[in-house]
Amino acid sequence: MRIVPMIHVPDVAITAQWYTSIGFKLNNLFEEDGQAVWASLSYGDSEIMLNCGGKPSNEWRREFDLYIHVENVDELCQNLKGRVEIVEDLHDTFYGMREFIIRDLNRFWITFGQPVKQ
């Protein structure tokens, strides 16, 4: 069993394009009347779904965050710098993870992390 989050966004097509620009793979895109209404994307073994109907927000932090475990957090952070909004730069946490946080175009936070190397 696994959990696949579904994120409700104002524009599925633009959001899917943004996620693919940072390394996600577009698996499926479903349209109704020429408008994208649902998409499935993957990042390694992880998957997310995008669904239409989400509301724009100016909040500092949205209703939920995505946390993605990666094996190359330092390299990924350097690759994304200057291309995305970084909320928290690369740092080691008290709970043993090395991570950084970005914000997507809908203001949802995405944390990329890997265990601190001992």
PyMOL CGO cylinders between C-alpha atoms (Angstrom):
from pymol import cmd
from pymol.cgo import CYLINDER

trace = [
    CYLINDER, 0.00, 0.00, 0.00, 1.06, 3.60, -0.53, 0.3, 1, 1, 1, 1, 1, 1,
    CYLINDER, 1.06, 3.60, -0.53, -0.29, 7.12, -0.27, 0.3, 1, 1, 1, 1, 1, 1,
    CYLINDER, -0.29, 7.12, -0.27, -0.47, 9.34, -3.35, 0.3, 1, 1, 1, 1, 1, 1,
    CYLINDER, -0.47, 9.34, -3.35, -1.30, 12.95, -2.47, 0.3, 1, 1, 1, 1, 1, 1,
    CYLINDER, -1.30, 12.95, -2.47, -3.71, 14.86, -4.70, 0.3, 1, 1, 1, 1, 1, 1,
    CYLINDER, -3.71, 14.86, -4.70, -3.07, 18.59, -4.83, 0.3, 1, 1, 1, 1, 1, 1,
    CYLINDER, -3.07, 18.59, -4.83, -5.92, 20.86, -5.92, 0.3, 1, 1, 1, 1, 1, 1,
    CYLINDER, -5.92, 20.86, -5.92, -4.44, 23.68, -8.01, 0.3, 1, 1, 1, 1, 1, 1,
    CYLINDER, -4.44, 23.68, -8.01, -5.83, 26.62, -10.00, 0.3, 1, 1, 1, 1, 1, 1,
    CYLINDER, -5.83, 26.62, -10.00, -4.17, 25.50, -13.27, 0.3, 1, 1, 1, 1, 1, 1,
    CYLINDER, -4.17, 25.50, -13.27, -3.26, 21.83, -13.76, 0.3, 1, 1, 1, 1, 1, 1,
    CYLINDER, -3.26, 21.83, -13.76, -1.33, 22.31, -17.03, 0.3, 1, 1, 1, 1, 1, 1,
    CYLINDER, -1.33, 22.31, -17.03, 0.88, 25.14, -15.75, 0.3, 1, 1, 1, 1, 1, 1,
    CYLINDER, 0.88, 25.14, -15.75, 1.49, 23.36, -12.44, 0.3, 1, 1, 1, 1, 1, 1,
    CYLINDER, 1.49, 23.36, -12.44, 2.42, 20.10, -14.21, 0.3, 1, 1, 1, 1, 1, 1,
    CYLINDER, 2.42, 20.10, -14.21, 4.82, 22.03, -16.43, 0.3, 1, 1, 1, 1, 1, 1,
    CYLINDER, 4.82, 22.03, -16.43, 6.44, 23.64, -13.36, 0.3, 1, 1, 1, 1, 1, 1,
    CYLINDER, 6.44, 23.64, -13.36, 6.89, 20.27, -11.64, 0.3, 1, 1, 1, 1, 1, 1,
    CYLINDER, 6.89, 20.27, -11.64, 8.45, 18.72, -14.75, 0.3, 1, 1, 1, 1, 1, 1,
    CYLINDER, 8.45, 18.72, -14.75, 10.86, 21.68, -14.90, 0.3, 1, 1, 1, 1, 1, 1,
    CYLINDER, 10.86, 21.68, -14.90, 12.31, 20.64, -11.52, 0.3, 1, 1, 1, 1, 1, 1,
    CYLINDER, 12.31, 20.64, -11.52, 12.66, 16.95, -12.38, 0.3, 1, 1, 1, 1, 1, 1,
    CYLINDER, 12.66, 16.95, -12.38, 9.24, 15.32, -12.05, 0.3, 1, 1, 1, 1, 1, 1,
    CYLINDER, 9.24, 15.32, -12.05, 8.00, 13.08, -14.86, 0.3, 1, 1, 1, 1, 1, 1,
    CYLINDER, 8.00, 13.08, -14.86, 4.54, 13.65, -16.31, 0.3, 1, 1, 1, 1, 1, 1,
    CYLINDER, 4.54, 13.65, -16.31, 2.77, 10.26, -16.40, 0.3, 1, 1, 1, 1, 1, 1,
    CYLINDER, 2.77, 10.26, -16.40, -0.75, 11.27, -17.44, 0.3, 1, 1, 1, 1, 1, 1,
    CYLINDER, -0.75, 11.27, -17.44, -2.66, 14.43, -18.24, 0.3, 1, 1, 1, 1, 1, 1,
    CYLINDER, -2.66, 14.43, -18.24, -6.45, 14.33, -18.63, 0.3, 1, 1, 1, 1, 1, 1,
    CYLINDER, -6.45, 14.33, -18.63, -8.34, 17.11, -20.38, 0.3, 1, 1, 1, 1, 1, 1,
    CYLINDER, -8.34, 17.11, -20.38, -12.00, 18.05, -20.59, 0.3, 1, 1, 1, 1, 1, 1,
    CYLINDER, -12.00, 18.05, -20.59, -13.11, 20.51, -23.26, 0.3, 1, 1, 1, 1, 1, 1,
    CYLINDER, -13.11, 20.51, -23.26, -9.48, 21.33, -24.05, 0.3, 1, 1, 1, 1, 1, 1,
    CYLINDER, -9.48, 21.33, -24.05, -8.58, 22.19, -20.44, 0.3, 1, 1, 1, 1, 1, 1,
    CYLINDER, -8.58, 22.19, -20.44, -6.27, 20.08, -18.27, 0.3, 1, 1, 1, 1, 1, 1,
    CYLINDER, -6.27, 20.08, -18.27, -8.25, 18.92, -15.23, 0.3, 1, 1, 1, 1, 1, 1,
    CYLINDER, -8.25, 18.92, -15.23, -6.04, 16.17, -13.76, 0.3, 1, 1, 1, 1, 1, 1,
    CYLINDER, -6.04, 16.17, -13.76, -2.43, 15.01, -13.98, 0.3, 1, 1, 1, 1, 1, 1,
    CYLINDER, -2.43, 15.01, -13.98, -0.23, 12.32, -12.50, 0.3, 1, 1, 1, 1, 1, 1,
    CYLINDER, -0.23, 12.32, -12.50, 3.47, 12.95, -11.97, 0.3, 1, 1, 1, 1, 1, 1,
    CYLINDER, 3.47, 12.95, -11.97, 6.28, 10.93, -10.47, 0.3, 1, 1, 1, 1, 1, 1,
    CYLINDER, 6.28, 10.93, -10.47, 9.62, 11.68, -8.86, 0.3, 1, 1, 1, 1, 1, 1,
    CYLINDER, 9.62, 11.68, -8.86, 11.60, 8.49, -8.48, 0.3, 1, 1, 1, 1, 1, 1,
    CYLINDER, 11.60, 8.49, -8.48, 9.27, 6.06, -6.67, 0.3, 1, 1, 1, 1, 1, 1,
    CYLINDER, 9.27, 6.06, -6.67, 6.98, 8.85, -5.46, 0.3, 1, 1, 1, 1, 1, 1,
    CYLINDER, 6.98, 8.85, -5.46, 3.82, 10.02, -7.17, 0.3, 1, 1, 1, 1, 1, 1,
    CYLINDER, 3.82, 10.02, -7.17, 1.54, 13.04, -6.88, 0.3, 1, 1, 1, 1, 1, 1,
    CYLINDER, 1.54, 13.04, -6.88, -1.71, 13.90, -8.60, 0.3, 1, 1, 1, 1, 1, 1,
    CYLINDER, -1.71, 13.90, -8.60, -2.88, 17.38, -9.55, 0.3, 1, 1, 1, 1, 1, 1,
    CYLINDER, -2.88, 17.38, -9.55, -6.57, 18.18, -9.76, 0.3, 1, 1, 1, 1, 1, 1,
    CYLINDER, -6.57, 18.18, -9.76, -8.34, 21.33, -10.89, 0.3, 1, 1, 1, 1, 1, 1,
    CYLINDER, -8.34, 21.33, -10.89, -10.36, 23.51, -8.54, 0.3, 1, 1, 1, 1, 1, 1,
    CYLINDER, -10.36, 23.51, -8.54, -7.62, 24.75, -6.23, 0.3, 1, 1, 1, 1, 1, 1,
    CYLINDER, -7.62, 24.75, -6.23, -7.67, 28.34, -5.06, 0.3, 1, 1, 1, 1, 1, 1,
    CYLINDER, -7.67, 28.34, -5.06, -4.81, 30.82, -5.40, 0.3, 1, 1, 1, 1, 1, 1,
    CYLINDER, -4.81, 30.82, -5.40, -3.18, 31.82, -2.13, 0.3, 1, 1, 1, 1, 1, 1,
    CYLINDER, -3.18, 31.82, -2.13, -0.88, 34.50, -0.77, 0.3, 1, 1, 1, 1, 1, 1,
    CYLINDER, -0.88, 34.50, -0.77, -0.37, 32.65, 2.52, 0.3, 1, 1, 1, 1, 1, 1,
    CYLINDER, -0.37, 32.65, 2.52, 3.20, 32.13, 3.76, 0.3, 1, 1, 1, 1, 1, 1,
    CYLINDER, 3.20, 32.13, 3.76, 2.54, 28.39, 4.01, 0.3, 1, 1, 1, 1, 1, 1,
    CYLINDER, 2.54, 28.39, 4.01, -0.27, 26.33, 2.50, 0.3, 1, 1, 1, 1, 1, 1,
    CYLINDER, -0.27, 26.33, 2.50, -2.38, 23.54, 4.02, 0.3, 1, 1, 1, 1, 1, 1,
    CYLINDER, -2.38, 23.54, 4.02, 0.22, 20.82, 3.51, 0.3, 1, 1, 1, 1, 1, 1,
    CYLINDER, 0.22, 20.82, 3.51, 3.82, 20.26, 2.42, 0.3, 1, 1, 1, 1, 1, 1,
    CYLINDER, 3.82, 20.26, 2.42, 5.46, 17.58, 0.32, 0.3, 1, 1, 1, 1, 1, 1,
    CYLINDER, 5.46, 17.58, 0.32, 8.54, 15.86, 1.77, 0.3, 1, 1, 1, 1, 1, 1,
    CYLINDER, 8.54, 15.86, 1.77, 10.68, 14.01, -0.77, 0.3, 1, 1, 1, 1, 1, 1,
    CYLINDER, 10.68, 14.01, -0.77, 13.52, 11.70, 0.27, 0.3, 1, 1, 1, 1, 1, 1,
    CYLINDER, 13.52, 11.70, 0.27, 16.44, 11.96, -2.18, 0.3, 1, 1, 1, 1, 1, 1,
    CYLINDER, 16.44, 11.96, -2.18, 19.96, 10.58, -2.39, 0.3, 1, 1, 1, 1, 1, 1,
    CYLINDER, 19.96, 10.58, -2.39, 21.66, 13.72, -3.74, 0.3, 1, 1, 1, 1, 1, 1,
    CYLINDER, 21.66, 13.72, -3.74, 20.30, 16.63, -1.70, 0.3, 1, 1, 1, 1, 1, 1,
    CYLINDER, 20.30, 16.63, -1.70, 23.40, 18.85, -2.02, 0.3, 1, 1, 1, 1, 1, 1,
    CYLINDER, 23.40, 18.85, -2.02, 23.58, 18.46, -5.80, 0.3, 1, 1, 1, 1, 1, 1,
    CYLINDER, 23.58, 18.46, -5.80, 19.82, 18.92, -6.20, 0.3, 1, 1, 1, 1, 1, 1,
    CYLINDER, 19.82, 18.92, -6.20, 19.87, 22.11, -4.12, 0.3, 1, 1, 1, 1, 1, 1,
    CYLINDER, 19.87, 22.11, -4.12, 22.66, 23.57, -6.25, 0.3, 1, 1, 1, 1, 1, 1,
    CYLINDER, 22.66, 23.57, -6.25, 20.79, 22.59, -9.43, 0.3, 1, 1, 1, 1, 1, 1,
    CYLINDER, 20.79, 22.59, -9.43, 17.56, 24.31, -8.32, 0.3, 1, 1, 1, 1, 1, 1,
    CYLINDER, 17.56, 24.31, -8.32, 19.12, 27.52, -6.95, 0.3, 1, 1, 1, 1, 1, 1,
    CYLINDER, 19.12, 27.52, -6.95, 18.15, 30.49, -9.08, 0.3, 1, 1, 1, 1, 1, 1,
    CYLINDER, 18.15, 30.49, -9.08, 15.32, 28.52, -10.68, 0.3, 1, 1, 1, 1, 1, 1,
    CYLINDER, 15.32, 28.52, -10.68, 12.89, 28.24, -7.75, 0.3, 1, 1, 1, 1, 1, 1,
    CYLINDER, 12.89, 28.24, -7.75, 12.03, 30.14, -4.59, 0.3, 1, 1, 1, 1, 1, 1,
    CYLINDER, 12.03, 30.14, -4.59, 14.05, 28.71, -1.72, 0.3, 1, 1, 1, 1, 1, 1,
    CYLINDER, 14.05, 28.71, -1.72, 12.25, 28.96, 1.62, 0.3, 1, 1, 1, 1, 1, 1,
    CYLINDER, 12.25, 28.96, 1.62, 15.07, 27.39, 3.68, 0.3, 1, 1, 1, 1, 1, 1,
    CYLINDER, 15.07, 27.39, 3.68, 18.54, 26.78, 2.29, 0.3, 1, 1, 1, 1, 1, 1,
    CYLINDER, 18.54, 26.78, 2.29, 20.43, 23.53, 2.75, 0.3, 1, 1, 1, 1, 1, 1,
    CYLINDER, 20.43, 23.53, 2.75, 20.84, 22.65, 6.43, 0.3, 1, 1, 1, 1, 1, 1,
    CYLINDER, 20.84, 22.65, 6.43, 21.15, 19.73, 8.84, 0.3, 1, 1, 1, 1, 1, 1,
    CYLINDER, 21.15, 19.73, 8.84, 18.22, 19.18, 11.18, 0.3, 1, 1, 1, 1, 1, 1,
    CYLINDER, 18.22, 19.18, 11.18, 18.04, 18.00, 14.79, 0.3, 1, 1, 1, 1, 1, 1,
    CYLINDER, 18.04, 18.00, 14.79, 16.20, 14.89, 13.54, 0.3, 1, 1, 1, 1, 1, 1,
    CYLINDER, 16.20, 14.89, 13.54, 19.13, 13.71, 11.41, 0.3, 1, 1, 1, 1, 1, 1,
    CYLINDER, 19.13, 13.71, 11.41, 18.18, 14.94, 7.95, 0.3, 1, 1, 1, 1, 1, 1,
    CYLINDER, 18.18, 14.94, 7.95, 20.02, 17.22, 5.53, 0.3, 1, 1, 1, 1, 1, 1,
    CYLINDER, 20.02, 17.22, 5.53, 17.37, 19.18, 3.67, 0.3, 1, 1, 1, 1, 1, 1,
    CYLINDER, 17.37, 19.18, 3.67, 16.21, 22.32, 1.93, 0.3, 1, 1, 1, 1, 1, 1,
    CYLINDER, 16.21, 22.32, 1.93, 12.74, 23.71, 1.29, 0.3, 1, 1, 1, 1, 1, 1,
    CYLINDER, 12.74, 23.71, 1.29, 11.36, 25.33, -1.86, 0.3, 1, 1, 1, 1, 1, 1,
    CYLINDER, 11.36, 25.33, -1.86, 7.96, 26.79, -2.68, 0.3, 1, 1, 1, 1, 1, 1,
    CYLINDER, 7.96, 26.79, -2.68, 6.07, 25.76, -5.81, 0.3, 1, 1, 1, 1, 1, 1,
    CYLINDER, 6.07, 25.76, -5.81, 4.18, 28.21, -8.00, 0.3, 1, 1, 1, 1, 1, 1,
    CYLINDER, 4.18, 28.21, -8.00, 1.01, 27.67, -5.92, 0.3, 1, 1, 1, 1, 1, 1,
    CYLINDER, 1.01, 27.67, -5.92, 2.94, 28.40, -2.69, 0.3, 1, 1, 1, 1, 1, 1,
    CYLINDER, 2.94, 28.40, -2.69, 3.04, 24.78, -1.46, 0.3, 1, 1, 1, 1, 1, 1,
    CYLINDER, 3.04, 24.78, -1.46, 6.31, 23.91, 0.28, 0.3, 1, 1, 1, 1, 1, 1,
    CYLINDER, 6.31, 23.91, 0.28, 8.42, 21.02, -0.97, 0.3, 1, 1, 1, 1, 1, 1,
    CYLINDER, 8.42, 21.02, -0.97, 11.20, 19.72, 1.25, 0.3, 1, 1, 1, 1, 1, 1,
    CYLINDER, 11.20, 19.72, 1.25, 13.96, 17.57, -0.26, 0.3, 1, 1, 1, 1, 1, 1,
    CYLINDER, 13.96, 17.57, -0.26, 15.92, 15.62, 2.34, 0.3, 1, 1, 1, 1, 1, 1,
    CYLINDER, 15.92, 15.62, 2.34, 18.32, 12.78, 2.96, 0.3, 1, 1, 1, 1, 1, 1,
    CYLINDER, 18.32, 12.78, 2.96, 19.79, 11.31, 6.14, 0.3, 1, 1, 1, 1, 1, 1,
    CYLINDER, 19.79, 11.31, 6.14, 22.87, 13.15, 7.41, 0.3, 1, 1, 1, 1, 1, 1,
    CYLINDER, 22.87, 13.15, 7.41, 25.98, 11.19, 6.51, 0.3, 1, 1, 1, 1, 1, 1,
    CYLINDER, 25.98, 11.19, 6.51, 27.73, 9.90, 9.62, 0.3, 1, 1, 1, 1, 1, 1,
]
cmd.load_cgo(trace, "trace")
